[in-house]
């Protein structure tokens, strides 16, 4: 079952506000946890780190240049996502600090 766009948008908004995927899954019981996890934008730095670590480990075993190229592209995308997420979180912290110092 495909997640409807308006629900996916709401799920991503919940993730941005700090709600974890298991809480989102309980709010949307008609969807499976793994379906939600695969469909939403992953905002977990720890999760991205694990994925990158696993991809780097698999580079050792990949035999062909094409396989390595695919893995390298995937790792590059994940690192870029981590950078953007960190930058976004930094801006949020600055905004929170400004509000607290009023």
Phi, psi and omega in degrees: 000131180272140180282132180294146186301318181293328177286322178297320177298318178296318178299315179296323178295319177298318177300317180297329182273001174105002178284137181274166187295325180295324176291323177295319179297324179286333177283333180240073187293344181285349178250145177286148179307313184290330176293318178295313182301321181283339186265328184279164174284123183282119181255016182266115177294323180297317178297318179295321178299317179298316180298314180298315179301315180295321179294320179296320177297321181287341176299326179300324186267346183287133187272320188261159178296325180295318178297317179296321180297318178297314180296319180296318177298318180295317179297318179301316178299315180296320179294320177298318177297320178296319179298312181297319179295316178297319178297317178297316179296323177298318178296320178297319179295321177297316179298317179297317180299318178298319180294317181293330183272005179290000000 
